[in-house]
Amino acid sequence: MPVPPGALTGLPGEGSLLAWTVDDGTSPEVLAAYARFAHETGTRLTFFVNGIYDAWDGNVEVLRPLVDSGQLQLGNHTWSHADLTSLSDSEVVHELQRNHDFIQNLWGVDARPFFRPPFGYHDDRIDHLAADIGYTVPTLWHGSLSDSGLITEQQIVDFATEWFLPQHIVIGHLNFDPVTRVFPQLMQIVRQRGLQTVTLNDVFTSQAHP
């Protein structure tokens, strides 16, 4: 269906879809482990990229077949993970455009129209500036693995148990390795609940992805 206007916090309608999204990229090892996990299980993921982190440059070829096949979608999380609401208009556009160009140059894909404002901080000014360069969909979430910082493996499983539910957009992070040690438990939750992982482009059409 066409992507709806306004901020996106979940998937529309009733069903069994799960949009598992993963942000940042401070750890090359965690990013690589997620890529192996996707390759081995067929899990469909959306990564929200911060190009400032070296993990992305270091894993270009690891990610390429997943990106080329559409199993892995890349979205725009800004270049440096700045709070956009604290920046000037020109700085906001620069954060998004620099990251857009980074993604397109490395993988040849257009990340529009989905952008994830760092910390979820956005307002009408940010949304209008982003939309002017094609990022019309502030992409938030309805549930988190809460692993932007270091937490335990059990906590991650507990958060997945709470939030891996139909039509949810759930956020995880490419920063710390406990999540890489509980992939089997997370997949067990997905399978036991009859969920189907999807990218945002699997669900929505847009000008960039008709």
Beta strands, then each sheet from edge to edge (+ up, - down):
strand 1: 17-24
strand 2: 45-49
strand 3: 72-76
strand 4: 114-115
strand 5: 137-138
strand 6: 168-173
strand 7: 196-197
sheet 1: 3+ 2+ 1+ 6+
sheet 2: 3+ 2+ 1+ 7+
sheet 3: 4+ 5+
end
